[in-house]
Amino acid sequence: MHTNKAVESKSPVQMFLDQNPINLFVGGQWVAASGNRSFATFDPGSGEKLTEVASATEEDVDAAVRAAKMAFHKSGWRTISPSERAVYLHRLADLVEEHRDELAEIESLDVGKPFSQARSDVDNFSKTMRYYADLSVHTQYHEPLAVSHHEARIVRQPYGVCGFIFPWNFPLLLAGWGISPALAAGNTVVIKPAEDTSLSTLYLMKLVRESGIPDGVVNVVTGPGESTGAALASHPDLAKLSFTGSPEVGRLVAESCGRNLVPVKLELGGKGAAIVFDDVEIEMTAAALSRAITLNTGQVCCTASRWIVHEKIYYQFVDAVLSQFKKIRIGYWDDPNTEMGPLVSARQRSRVLGYLEKGRNEGADILLEGGPAEVPGKKGGFYVKPALLAGRAGNIACREEIFGPVPFLLKFRDEEEAVGLVNSTRYGLANSVWTNDLQRANRVAVSMVAGNSWINAHNVFPHGVPYGGLNMSGMGGGVLGPNTLFDYLRHLSVVRPL
């Protein structure tokens, strides 16, 4: 018997990428896109092509929704007990943990983030899946109502087919935040990952299949947002849709859903603020906020990108941040010393560099230049250095979401002025307050208009605490909290007169 030693020596990740193209996952099967259409996906750390991915047409999206609809009605997924569904979801979480390093490698290759950060994202997926699996088991699905002269109750049931459109910054983590409560509630799902970063979601489907989750319960269609994403958002057979991305695209998605009266959940961008009072430990606070803005190269919707610093410590704080930024280690994902990888694409790098130029043109003080960065042996990568800007709140770099490692500094004299600066934006996702005065911290935390306020920390996401935005940062409910499970359960009133 002859064996192919070259094939045997390849890693599971390389064999996955070698499929070229990697097909859609519909009805439990890997299927080619109509017309065998595909698109290339690239390693942002080197600029090199990774593989080809199937590009779903409107016809393919329709097939995925039909498969999910059939699974909802015929597979038994919605009718088995929550504890039985939880068995499958825990099994999937087990498989994700078993294949943790493969998923993390794919995430690093596709997004550019350091391997340790990608592994944390994989771990978060499993924790989210387990959290909602367990929560669903202990949820009350029949709730009696105390109504005079009537026997009445609320019955909670799954909606049906739920669509998900995810962004490119945290593909696997956000997939977990989205589909876990929907599946635990008994719905079926159709996922449209970002065109730039589809690979980890597709690899996950190998594990979905291995877990024994019935065919058609989880489906993935890949392709551009303007075609594949638009086809999913406008599909009339969806029972619910969740979109995570920019406010600009969120408006278009909401319009499409509105035409079909499909409930929509929007998790959108932000321009988060951090108020730093003069009683903080300056070096520690500067280090914490520097880590926050360089996490995932600043491509985090809720990160603090406006730093509002008390005038008494302003210049000391600037010096501490400059020290942190100048020693940040920029590199490729597989280097254990890398603290910050590349931006996700050439387009995103152009956006970040463009905002630096726009900010300068509008009079911003450039405290640290930033700009393109070079990594030895990776000349094609989309690397940038952290930049530090300061000036007036009306500057475009202070008003608009940049999505890169570019914080904007503002001074304040008193608490009222600081809170006013925070609330001057149309966004409303997440802010933080930094002070040793706990009474002041709590007072300021509830004064900042957003979905989330953190005290002496930023980017904090414990399971069980609702996370969501308002105004330009979102609508339709948040994620991670117990209420998110109820977002995927419709209420039916059952009443009998006595």
C-alpha positions in Angstrom: 0.0 0.0 0.0 1.4 3.4 -1.0 0.9 6.6 1.0 1.4 10.2 0.0 4.0 11.4 2.5 3.6 15.0 1.3 -0.1 14.9 2.3 0.7 13.1 5.6 3.2 15.9 6.5 0.7 18.7 6.0 -1.1 20.2 9.0 -4.9 20.2 9.3 -4.8 23.9 8.8 -2.8 23.6 5.5 -5.1 20.8 4.2 -8.1 23.0 5.0 -6.6 26.0 3.1 -5.5 23.7 0.2 -9.2 23.0 -0.7 -9.1 26.2 -2.9 -11.9 27.1 -3.0 -13.4 26.4 0.4 -17.1 25.9 -0.3 -20.3 27.1 1.4 -21.8 25.0 4.2 -25.5 24.5 3.5 -27.8 21.8 4.9 -24.9 20.0 6.5 -23.0 19.7 3.2 -20.1 21.5 1.6 -21.5 23.0 -1.6 -19.9 25.1 -4.4 -21.3 28.5 -5.1 -23.5 29.0 -8.1 -21.3 29.3 -11.2 -18.4 28.1 -9.1 -17.7 31.7 -8.1 -15.0 32.5 -5.5 -12.8 35.2 -4.1 -9.3 35.4 -2.8 -8.5 35.9 0.9 -5.1 37.2 2.1 -2.8 37.1 5.1 -2.7 40.7 6.4 0.7 40.0 8.0 2.4 39.2 4.7 0.0 40.3 2.0 0.2 36.8 0.5 -2.9 34.9 -0.7 -4.1 32.3 1.7 -6.8 30.5 -0.4 -10.0 31.0 -2.4 -13.4 31.0 -0.8 -16.8 30.4 -2.4 -18.8 33.6 -3.2 -22.4 33.0 -2.6 -25.1 34.4 -4.9 -28.6 35.4 -4.0 -29.6 31.9 -5.2 -27.1 30.3 -2.7 -28.3 32.5 0.1 -31.9 31.4 -0.6 -30.8 27.7 -0.5 -29.2 28.3 2.9 -32.3 30.0 4.3 -34.5 27.2 2.9 -32.2 24.5 4.5 -32.4 26.3 7.8 -36.2 26.7 7.5 -36.5 23.0 6.8 -34.3 22.1 9.7 -36.3 24.3 12.0 -39.5 22.4 11.1 -38.2 18.9 10.4 -35.0 18.2 12.3 -36.4 18.2 15.8 -34.0 20.9 16.9 -36.7 23.2 18.1 -38.8 20.5 19.7 -36.2 18.6 21.7 -35.8 19.6 25.3 -33.4 22.5 26.2 -31.2 20.0 28.1 -30.9 17.8 24.9 -29.9 20.8 22.8 -27.4 21.7 25.5 -25.7 18.3 25.1 -25.0 19.1 21.5 -23.8 22.7 22.3 -21.5 21.4 25.0 -20.2 18.8 22.6 -19.4 21.6 20.1 -17.6 23.5 22.8 -15.6 20.4 23.6 -14.6 20.1 20.0 -13.6 23.7 19.7 -11.4 23.3 22.7 -9.8 20.1 21.2 -9.1 22.1 18.0 -8.2 25.3 19.8 -4.7 25.7 18.2 -5.9 25.0 14.7 -8.7 27.6 15.0 -6.3 30.1 16.6 -3.8 29.6 13.8 -6.5 30.2 11.2 -7.8 33.3 13.0 -4.2 34.7 13.2 -3.6 34.0 9.6 -6.9 35.6 8.5 -7.1 38.6 10.9 -3.4 39.2 11.6 -3.7 39.2 15.4 -1.0 37.5 17.6 -1.5 33.8 18.3 -2.1 34.3 22.0 -4.9 36.8 21.4 -6.5 34.4 18.8 -6.4 31.6 21.3 -8.3 33.8 23.8 -10.9 34.4 21.2 -11.3 30.7 20.6 -11.7 30.1 24.4 -14.3 32.9 24.5 -16.3 31.1 21.9 -16.5 27.9 24.0 -17.3 29.8 27.2 -20.1 31.7 25.4 -21.6 28.4 24.0 -21.5 26.8 27.4 -23.0 29.8 29.2 -26.1 29.9 26.9 -26.4 26.1 26.8 -26.5 26.1 30.6 -28.7 29.2 30.9 -31.3 27.6 28.5 -31.6 24.6 30.7 -32.6 26.7 33.7 -34.9 29.1 31.8 -38.6 29.1 32.5 -40.5 28.6 29.2 -44.0 28.5 30.6 -44.7 31.4 33.0 -48.1 31.6 34.8 -49.7 35.0 35.0 -51.8 36.2 37.9 -54.9 37.5 36.1 -58.4 37.7 37.7 -61.0 35.2 36.3 -58.6 33.8 33.8 -56.1 31.0 33.5 -53.2 32.7 31.7 -49.6 32.0 30.9 -46.7 33.2 28.7 -45.1 30.5 26.5 -41.6 31.2 25.1 -40.8 29.5 21.8 -38.0 29.9 19.2 -38.6 32.3 16.3 -37.3 30.2 13.4 -34.4 31.1 11.0 -32.1 33.7 12.4 -29.5 35.4 10.1 -26.2 36.7 11.3 -23.8 39.1 9.5 -20.5 39.4 11.3 -17.5 41.8 10.9 -13.9 41.0 10.3 -12.2 42.0 13.6 -13.3 39.1 15.9 -14.8 36.5 13.5 -15.0 33.5 15.8 -15.6 35.3 19.1 -18.5 37.3 17.7 -19.9 34.2 16.0 -20.1 32.7 19.5 -21.7 35.8 20.9 -24.4 35.7 18.2 -25.3 32.1 17.4 -24.9 30.6 20.9 -28.2 32.2 22.4 -30.0 31.6 19.1 -29.1 27.9 19.0 -29.7 27.4 22.7 -33.2 28.8 22.3 -34.0 26.3 19.5 -33.6 28.5 16.4 -31.7 27.6 13.2 -29.1 30.0 11.8 -27.5 31.3 8.6 -24.1 33.0 9.1 -22.5 35.5 6.7 -19.0 36.1 7.9 -16.9 39.1 6.7 -15.4 38.6 3.3 -11.9 39.4 4.6 -12.1 36.9 7.5 -14.3 33.9 6.7 -11.9 31.1 7.4 -12.4 30.3 11.1 -16.2 30.3 10.7 -15.9 27.8 7.9 -13.4 25.6 9.9 -15.9 25.7 12.7 -18.5 24.0 10.4 -16.2 20.9 10.3 -16.8 20.7 14.1 -20.5 21.5 13.9 -20.8 18.5 11.6 -18.7 16.3 13.9 -20.8 17.4 17.0 -23.9 15.7 15.5 -26.0 18.9 15.4 -28.7 18.1 12.8 -28.0 19.1 9.2 -29.3 22.6 8.3 -29.4 23.9 11.8 -26.1 25.9 11.2 -25.3 27.2 7.7 -22.6 29.5 6.3 -22.7 31.6 3.2 -19.5 33.6 2.3 -19.1 36.5 -0.1 -19.1 40.3 -0.3 -21.4 42.3 1.9 -22.9 44.2 -1.0 -24.2 41.0 -2.7 -24.2 38.0 -0.3 -24.8 40.1 2.9 -27.5 42.2 1.1 -29.2 39.0 -0.1 -29.4 37.6 3.5 -30.6 40.9 5.0 -33.4 41.2 2.5 -34.6 37.6 2.6 -38.3 37.4 3.5 -38.1 34.0 5.3 -35.9 35.2 8.1 -37.5 35.4 11.5 -34.8 37.7 12.9 -31.5 39.2 11.8 -28.4 40.3 13.7 -25.8 42.6 12.1 -22.5 43.7 13.6 -20.6 46.4 11.8 -20.5 50.0 10.9 -23.5 52.4 11.4 -23.4 53.2 7.7 -24.0 49.6 6.7 -26.3 49.1 9.7 -28.7 51.6 8.3 -28.9 49.7 5.0 -29.4 46.4 6.8 -32.2 47.9 8.9 -33.9 49.3 5.8 -33.9 45.9 4.2 -35.2 44.2 7.3 -37.8 46.9 7.7 -39.3 46.2 4.2 -40.0 42.6 5.3 -40.9 43.5 8.9 -38.1 41.3 10.1 -36.9 42.2 13.6 -33.2 43.4 13.5 -30.5 43.6 16.1 -27.7 46.1 15.3 -24.4 46.0 17.1 -22.6 49.1 15.6 -19.5 51.2 16.0 -18.3 53.5 18.7 -16.1 56.4 19.7 -15.5 55.4 23.3 -14.0 57.7 25.9 -11.9 57.3 29.0 -12.0 60.0 31.7 -8.8 60.1 33.6 -8.9 62.0 36.9 -5.8 63.5 38.6 -5.8 61.0 41.5 -4.9 57.9 39.4 -1.6 56.1 39.3 -0.4 57.7 36.0 2.0 55.0 34.7 -0.5 52.1 35.4 -3.4 54.0 33.8 -1.4 55.0 30.8 -0.3 51.3 30.3 -3.8 50.0 30.6 -5.3 52.4 28.1 -2.3 51.8 25.8 -3.1 48.1 25.9 -6.7 48.8 25.2 -6.1 50.9 22.1 -3.5 48.6 20.6 -5.5 45.4 21.2 -6.3 43.9 17.8 -4.4 47.0 16.4 -7.2 49.3 17.6 -9.8 47.4 15.5 -12.3 47.2 18.4 -15.6 49.0 18.3 -15.8 49.7 22.0 -12.2 50.7 22.7 -11.4 54.0 24.3 -10.2 56.2 21.5 -10.9 59.6 23.2 -8.8 60.1 26.3 -10.1 62.9 28.4 -7.4 63.7 30.9 -7.4 66.1 33.9 -5.2 69.2 33.2 -3.2 68.7 36.4 -1.7 65.4 35.1 -2.1 65.9 31.4 1.6 66.3 30.4 2.8 63.5 32.7 0.1 61.3 31.2 1.3 62.2 27.7 4.9 61.3 28.6 3.8 57.9 30.0 1.7 57.0 26.9 4.5 58.0 24.6 6.8 55.7 26.5 4.3 52.8 26.2 3.7 53.4 22.5 7.4 53.6 21.6 8.2 50.2 23.0 5.1 48.4 21.6 6.4 45.3 19.7 4.9 45.1 16.2 5.2 41.8 14.4 3.8 38.7 12.7 1.3 36.6 14.5 3.6 33.6 15.1 6.3 35.6 16.9 5.7 35.1 20.6 7.1 38.6 21.2 4.4 40.3 19.0 2.1 42.6 20.9 0.4 44.2 17.9 -0.1 42.7 14.5 -1.2 44.4 11.2 -4.4 46.0 10.2 -6.7 43.6 8.4 -6.3 44.9 4.9 -4.7 47.5 2.7 -8.1 49.2 2.6 -8.2 49.5 6.4 -4.6 50.8 6.5 -5.5 53.5 4.0 -8.4 54.4 6.2 -6.3 54.8 9.3 -3.5 56.7 7.6 -6.1 58.9 5.9 -7.6 59.9 9.3 -4.1 60.8 10.5 -3.8 63.2 7.6 -7.3 64.6 8.0 -6.8 65.2 11.7 -3.5 67.0 10.9 -5.2 69.1 8.3 -7.9 70.2 10.8 -5.3 71.4 13.3 -4.7 68.3 15.5 -1.4 68.3 17.5 0.6 65.2 16.4 2.2 64.0 19.6 3.4 60.8 18.0 3.5 60.5 14.2 2.4 56.9 13.7 2.3 55.9 10.0 3.3 52.7 8.2 5.5 50.1 10.1 7.9 47.6 8.6 8.3 44.0 9.9 11.4 42.1 8.7 10.5 39.5 6.1 6.9 40.7 5.9 7.1 43.7 3.5 3.6 43.0 2.1 1.9 43.2 5.5 -0.4 46.0 6.5 1.4 47.2 9.6 1.1 50.7 11.2 2.7 52.3 14.3 0.5 53.7 17.1 -0.1 57.4 16.8 -1.1 60.0 19.4 -3.2 63.1 18.5 -4.5 65.9 20.7 -6.5 69.1 20.2 -10.1 70.2 20.0 -13.2 68.0 20.3 -14.4 69.1 16.9 -11.5 67.6 15.1 -12.5 64.8 12.7 -10.0 62.4 14.3 -11.8 63.0 17.6 -15.4 62.8 16.2 -15.3 59.8 13.9 -14.4 56.2 14.4 -10.9 55.5 13.0 -10.7 51.8 13.9 -6.9 51.8 14.4 -4.3 52.5 17.2 -5.0 56.2 17.2 -6.3 57.8 20.5 -7.1 61.5 20.7 -6.3 63.4 23.8 -8.5 66.2 25.4 -7.9 68.2 28.6 -10.6 68.9 31.2 -10.8 71.0 34.4 -13.8 69.5 36.3 -16.2 66.6 36.3 -19.0 68.4 34.6 -16.8 69.4 31.7 -15.4 65.8 31.3 -18.8 64.2 31.2 -20.0 66.8 28.7 -17.1 65.9 26.4 -17.9 62.2 26.7 -21.5 62.8 25.8 -20.8 65.2 22.9 -20.7 62.2 20.4 -23.6 60.6 18.5 -22.2 57.2 19.4 -23.1 55.4 22.6 -21.3 52.1 23.0 -18.8 52.0 25.9 -16.8 54.4 28.1 -14.6 54.2 31.2 -13.7 56.4 34.2 -10.4 56.2 36.0 -10.1 57.4 39.6 -9.4 56.2 43.1 -12.5 58.0 44.4 -15.2 55.2 44.2 -18.1 57.6 44.8 -17.0 59.8 42.0 -16.4 56.8 39.8 -19.9 55.6 40.2 -21.4 59.0 39.8 -19.6 59.6 36.5 -20.3 56.0 35.3 -24.0 56.6 35.4 -23.7 60.0 33.8 -22.0 58.9 30.6 -24.6 58.1 27.9 -23.8 54.7 26.5 -24.7 51.0 26.8 -21.6 50.2 29.0 -19.6 52.1 31.6 -16.4 50.5 33.1 -14.5 51.7 36.2 -10.7 51.6 36.2 -10.7 49.2 33.3 -11.7 49.1 29.6 -12.9 46.3 27.3 -14.4 44.1 30.0 -16.9 41.4 28.9 -17.9 38.9 31.6 -20.5 36.4 30.6 -23.8 37.3 32.2 -23.4 41.1 31.9 -25.4 42.6 29.0 -23.3 44.4 26.4 -24.8 46.7 23.8 -25.1 50.2 22.4 -27.5 53.0 21.8 -27.8 56.0 19.4 -25.4 55.3 16.5 -23.9 52.3 18.3 -26.8 50.0 18.1 -30.4 49.0 18.7 -32.6 45.9 19.2 -30.9 44.5 22.3 -27.4 43.5 23.3 -25.3 40.4 23.7 -23.7 38.3 26.5 -26.4 38.8 29.1 -29.3 36.6 30.1 -31.7 38.8 28.2 -30.0 37.9 25.0 -31.5 34.4 25.2 -34.9 35.9 25.5 -34.2 38.0 22.3 -34.3 34.7 20.5 -37.6 33.4 22.1 -40.9 34.8 20.9 -43.7 35.2 23.5 -47.1 33.6 23.1 -49.9 34.4 25.5 -52.3 31.5 26.3 -55.5 32.5 28.0 -58.6 30.6 29.2 -61.6 32.5 30.7 -62.8 30.9 34.0 
